[in-house]
């Protein structure tokens, strides 16, 4: 087996956080066709909460088409884009992130991934975009559902989680509360050399997130010692990060990774993140097969709806997992 490591480098020009680590940190690069992929995924989730996926099976031309269509939407006039919003929570948004005062150098589209809802709350987005935008978005969502499910299936197999499909079925169910977010970080005409926060530090509340971006840098992850490192972009691969819900269900064995985006104002950044979430009514708690004794459980039980509602009321950088802690 060949161990692939992607070096992560720190940009010394950024002084957003005083705890900065200049030394490279290896991000696991996992080939989904490798027989040892499940073992390496679990190790990555335990050590970093973050890894890169290659040989994922998603056609390059499909990725290119979706990126082109997304860029066409963000190139529309501000008037037309705002007709596709405001996000409540779905639709088009700009600068403001959430409802708690967080701001960033960003514009975005947030879409519900539940096909049985027929994008009822985001029809305006597709009315402003090209005729094929909805088609390629729907196809992409299916690909991302498949990839996130496959990753969770590998976790189940490696950890001997019972009953079979306990995690992956939460994403496959039609009631799953998953969504797709397309983030666009525009170029700046003024002060092009100045970097600032595009999307503030946070963890994702869902099970896992699957991210792809263009070749513009900006993504950073926070290590266990509190230092930040930059993740080199790779438009042909995907990055998977552990979310709060998976941390709870593994009783803290997996760690949700804190991350942020710093704007590269010399060129625009486009990223697409699929958030694999469970049904709203699903009870989230440490899995009995992993933690048989109640006294050993670090977290209490909450529904996904309860935790999601709580997260929407907090600021990005707040420690939200405290709601679960005993």
C-alpha positions as CSV (number, residue, x, y, z in Angstrom):
1,X,0.0,0.0,0.0
2,X,1.3,3.5,-0.9
3,X,0.8,6.1,1.7
4,X,0.0,9.5,0.1
5,X,0.5,12.7,2.0
6,X,-0.4,16.2,0.9
7,X,1.8,18.8,2.5
8,X,-0.1,21.7,4.1
9,X,1.7,25.0,4.2
10,X,1.3,28.1,6.3
11,X,1.1,31.5,4.6
12,X,3.3,33.7,6.8
13,X,1.7,36.9,5.4
14,X,-1.5,36.1,7.2
15,X,-1.7,37.4,10.8
16,X,-5.3,36.7,11.6
17,X,-4.4,34.4,14.5
18,X,-1.2,34.7,16.6
19,X,-0.9,30.9,16.9
20,X,0.5,30.1,13.5
21,X,2.5,27.0,12.7
22,X,5.1,27.3,9.8
23,X,5.9,23.6,9.6
24,X,4.0,21.5,7.0
25,X,1.3,19.1,8.3
26,X,0.4,16.1,6.2
27,X,-3.2,15.8,5.2
28,X,-4.1,12.1,4.5
29,X,-4.8,11.5,0.8
30,X,-7.2,8.5,0.6
31,X,-7.8,6.5,-2.5
32,X,-11.4,5.2,-2.3
33,X,-10.5,2.2,-4.4
34,X,-7.7,1.2,-1.9
35,X,-8.6,-2.0,0.1
36,X,-7.1,-0.2,3.2
37,X,-9.2,3.0,2.6
38,X,-11.5,2.3,5.5
39,X,-8.7,1.9,8.0
40,X,-7.0,5.1,6.8
41,X,-10.3,7.1,6.9
42,X,-10.9,6.2,10.5
43,X,-7.3,7.1,11.4
44,X,-7.7,10.5,9.6
45,X,-10.9,11.2,11.4
46,X,-9.3,10.4,14.8
47,X,-6.1,12.4,14.2
48,X,-7.1,15.4,12.1
49,X,-10.9,15.2,11.4
50,X,-10.0,16.0,7.8
51,X,-8.7,14.2,4.7
52,X,-8.5,14.3,0.9
53,X,-10.2,11.9,-1.4
54,X,-8.9,10.8,-4.8
55,X,-10.2,8.1,-7.3
56,X,-13.7,9.2,-6.2
57,X,-15.5,8.3,-9.5
58,X,-17.0,11.8,-10.1
59,X,-16.4,12.7,-13.8
60,X,-14.1,15.6,-14.4
61,X,-16.3,17.1,-17.1
62,X,-19.3,17.1,-14.7
63,X,-17.2,19.1,-12.2
64,X,-16.1,21.5,-14.9
65,X,-19.7,22.0,-16.1
66,X,-21.0,22.7,-12.6
67,X,-18.2,25.2,-11.9
68,X,-18.9,27.0,-15.2
69,X,-22.7,27.2,-14.4
70,X,-22.0,28.5,-10.8
71,X,-19.6,31.1,-12.2
72,X,-22.3,32.2,-14.6
73,X,-24.7,32.7,-11.8
74,X,-22.3,34.7,-9.7
75,X,-21.4,36.8,-12.7
76,X,-25.0,38.1,-12.9
77,X,-25.9,41.6,-11.9
78,X,-26.4,42.1,-8.1
79,X,-30.0,43.0,-8.9
80,X,-30.7,39.6,-10.5
81,X,-28.8,37.7,-7.8
82,X,-30.7,39.4,-5.1
83,X,-34.0,38.3,-6.7
84,X,-32.8,34.7,-5.8
85,X,-32.7,35.6,-2.1
86,X,-32.6,36.4,0.7
87,X,-31.6,33.1,2.2
88,X,-34.3,31.9,4.6
89,X,-32.3,29.8,5.1
90,X,-32.1,28.8,1.4
91,X,-31.4,31.1,-1.5
92,X,-28.8,33.7,-2.4
93,X,-26.9,35.7,0.3
94,X,-24.0,38.2,0.3
95,X,-21.6,39.3,3.1
96,X,-23.8,38.3,6.0
97,X,-23.4,34.8,7.2
98,X,-26.3,33.5,9.3
99,X,-28.5,35.7,11.5
100,X,-26.1,36.4,14.4
101,X,-24.0,39.2,12.9
102,X,-21.2,37.2,11.3
103,X,-19.8,38.9,8.1
104,X,-17.4,37.8,5.4
105,X,-16.0,38.7,2.0
106,X,-18.4,36.3,0.4
107,X,-21.5,35.7,-1.6
108,X,-23.2,32.3,-1.7
109,X,-26.1,30.1,-2.7
110,X,-27.6,27.6,-0.2
111,X,-29.7,24.8,-1.6
112,X,-31.8,22.1,0.0
113,X,-30.6,18.7,-1.1
114,X,-33.9,17.0,-0.5
115,X,-35.2,16.1,-3.9
116,X,-38.7,15.3,-2.7
117,X,-39.0,19.0,-1.8
118,X,-38.3,19.9,-5.5
119,X,-36.2,22.8,-4.3
120,X,-39.5,24.5,-3.4
121,X,-37.7,27.2,-1.4
122,X,-35.0,27.9,-3.9
123,X,-36.9,28.1,-7.2
124,X,-35.8,31.7,-7.6
125,X,-32.2,30.7,-7.8
126,X,-32.8,28.5,-10.8
127,X,-35.1,31.2,-12.4
128,X,-32.1,33.5,-12.6
129,X,-29.6,30.9,-13.7
130,X,-29.1,29.1,-17.0
131,X,-31.5,26.4,-18.0
132,X,-29.0,23.6,-17.2
133,X,-27.9,24.9,-13.8
134,X,-30.6,23.0,-11.9
135,X,-29.9,19.8,-13.8
136,X,-26.2,19.8,-13.1
137,X,-26.8,20.8,-9.4
138,X,-29.2,17.9,-8.9
139,X,-26.8,15.4,-10.5
140,X,-23.9,16.8,-8.3
141,X,-26.0,16.4,-5.2
142,X,-26.6,12.7,-6.0
143,X,-22.8,12.2,-6.5
144,X,-22.1,13.9,-3.1
145,X,-24.8,11.8,-1.4
146,X,-23.1,8.7,-2.7
147,X,-19.6,9.8,-1.7
148,X,-20.6,10.8,1.8
149,X,-22.6,7.6,2.2
150,X,-19.6,5.5,1.0
151,X,-17.3,7.2,3.5
152,X,-19.7,6.5,6.3
153,X,-20.1,2.9,5.2
154,X,-16.3,2.5,5.5
155,X,-16.4,4.0,9.0
156,X,-19.1,1.6,9.9
157,X,-17.2,-1.4,8.6
158,X,-13.9,-0.4,10.3
159,X,-15.5,0.3,13.7
160,X,-17.9,-2.7,13.5
161,X,-20.9,-0.4,14.0
162,X,-24.2,-2.2,14.5
163,X,-26.8,-2.3,13.1
164,X,-25.3,-2.2,9.6
165,X,-25.9,1.0,7.8
166,X,-26.5,3.0,11.1
167,X,-24.6,6.0,9.8
168,X,-24.9,5.8,6.1
169,X,-28.6,5.4,6.0
170,X,-29.0,8.7,7.7
171,X,-27.7,10.3,4.6
172,X,-29.4,8.0,2.1
173,X,-33.0,8.5,3.5
174,X,-35.2,10.9,1.6
175,X,-35.8,12.7,4.9
176,X,-32.1,13.4,5.3
177,X,-31.5,17.1,6.1
178,X,-28.6,17.6,3.7
179,X,-27.8,20.8,1.8
180,X,-25.3,22.2,-0.8
181,X,-23.6,25.5,-0.3
182,X,-21.8,27.3,-3.1
183,X,-19.4,30.0,-1.8
184,X,-17.9,32.6,-4.1
185,X,-15.2,34.8,-2.7
186,X,-14.8,37.7,-5.3
187,X,-11.6,39.4,-6.3
188,X,-11.0,42.9,-4.9
189,X,-10.1,45.8,-7.1
190,X,-8.9,47.8,-4.1
191,X,-6.1,46.6,-1.8
192,X,-5.7,43.4,-3.8
193,X,-2.8,42.2,-1.6
194,X,-4.7,42.4,1.6
195,X,-6.1,39.1,2.9
196,X,-9.1,39.1,5.3
197,X,-11.7,36.7,6.6
198,X,-13.9,35.3,3.8
199,X,-15.7,32.8,6.1
200,X,-15.0,32.9,9.9
201,X,-13.7,30.0,11.9
202,X,-16.3,27.3,12.7
203,X,-17.0,23.6,12.8
204,X,-19.8,22.1,10.6
205,X,-22.7,20.7,12.7
206,X,-23.6,17.8,10.3
207,X,-22.2,14.3,10.0
208,X,-19.6,15.0,7.4
209,X,-18.9,17.7,4.8
210,X,-17.6,17.1,1.3
211,X,-15.8,20.1,-0.2
212,X,-14.4,20.9,-3.6
213,X,-13.0,24.2,-4.8
214,X,-11.3,25.8,-7.7
215,X,-7.5,26.2,-7.7
216,X,-7.6,29.3,-5.5
217,X,-6.2,29.0,-2.0
218,X,-7.8,30.2,1.2
219,X,-9.0,27.2,3.2
220,X,-7.3,26.7,6.6
221,X,-7.8,24.1,9.3
222,X,-7.1,24.4,13.0
223,X,-4.8,21.8,14.5
224,X,-5.3,20.3,18.0
225,X,-2.7,22.7,19.4
226,X,-4.7,25.7,18.2
227,X,-2.5,26.6,15.3
228,X,-3.8,27.3,11.8
229,X,-2.4,25.7,8.6
230,X,-3.4,26.3,4.9
231,X,-4.7,23.5,2.7
232,X,-3.4,23.6,-0.9
233,X,-6.3,23.6,-3.3
234,X,-6.9,20.8,-5.7
235,X,-9.9,21.2,-8.0
236,X,-9.8,17.5,-9.1
237,X,-10.2,16.0,-5.6
238,X,-12.5,16.4,-2.6
239,X,-11.9,17.1,1.0
240,X,-13.9,15.5,3.7
241,X,-14.3,16.9,7.2
242,X,-15.8,15.5,10.3
243,X,-18.8,17.3,11.7
244,X,-20.2,17.8,15.2
245,X,-22.8,15.1,14.8
246,X,-20.3,12.5,14.0
247,X,-18.1,13.6,16.9
248,X,-21.0,13.0,19.2
249,X,-22.0,9.7,17.8
250,X,-18.4,8.4,18.1
251,X,-18.3,9.8,21.7
252,X,-15.4,12.1,20.8
253,X,-13.3,9.5,19.1
254,X,-13.6,11.5,15.9
255,X,-13.1,15.3,16.1
256,X,-15.0,17.9,14.1
257,X,-12.4,20.1,12.6
258,X,-12.4,23.9,13.0
259,X,-11.8,25.7,9.7
260,X,-12.0,29.0,8.0
261,X,-11.4,30.7,4.7
262,X,-9.1,33.7,4.2
263,X,-9.7,35.6,1.0
264,X,-7.2,35.5,-1.8
265,X,-8.1,38.9,-3.2
266,X,-5.9,38.5,-6.4
267,X,-8.3,35.8,-7.7
268,X,-11.8,34.7,-6.9
269,X,-12.4,31.4,-5.0
270,X,-15.3,29.1,-5.7
271,X,-16.1,26.3,-3.4
272,X,-18.9,23.8,-3.2
273,X,-19.7,22.0,0.1
274,X,-22.2,19.2,0.5
275,X,-23.3,18.9,4.2
276,X,-24.5,15.4,4.9
277,X,-27.1,15.7,7.6
278,X,-29.5,13.3,9.3
279,X,-33.3,13.6,9.3
280,X,-34.5,16.4,11.6
281,X,-36.2,13.9,13.9
282,X,-33.1,11.7,14.3
283,X,-31.9,11.3,17.9
284,X,-28.2,12.1,18.1
285,X,-26.2,10.4,20.9
286,X,-23.1,8.2,21.3
287,X,-23.6,4.9,19.6
288,X,-24.5,2.1,22.0
289,X,-22.2,-0.4,20.1
290,X,-19.2,1.9,20.7
291,X,-20.1,3.1,24.2
292,X,-22.3,0.4,25.9
293,X,-22.2,2.0,29.4
294,X,-24.2,5.2,30.0
295,X,-21.6,6.5,32.5
296,X,-18.9,6.4,29.7
297,X,-20.9,8.6,27.4
298,X,-19.6,12.2,27.1
299,X,-22.7,13.5,25.5
300,X,-26.4,13.5,26.1
301,X,-29.1,12.9,23.5
302,X,-30.6,15.5,21.3
303,X,-32.5,15.5,18.1
304,X,-30.8,16.9,15.0
305,X,-33.5,19.5,14.8
306,X,-32.7,20.7,18.3
307,X,-29.0,21.0,17.6
308,X,-29.5,22.6,14.2
309,X,-31.8,25.2,15.6
310,X,-29.3,26.0,18.3
311,X,-26.5,26.3,15.9
312,X,-28.4,28.9,13.8
313,X,-28.8,31.1,16.8
314,X,-25.1,31.1,17.7
315,X,-22.1,32.9,16.1
316,X,-19.8,30.9,13.9
317,X,-16.9,30.8,16.3
318,X,-19.0,29.7,19.4
319,X,-18.3,26.4,21.0
320,X,-21.7,24.8,20.1
321,X,-21.0,21.2,21.2
322,X,-21.4,22.3,24.8
323,X,-25.1,21.8,24.3
324,X,-24.5,18.1,24.0
325,X,-22.1,17.7,26.9
326,X,-23.3,16.2,30.1
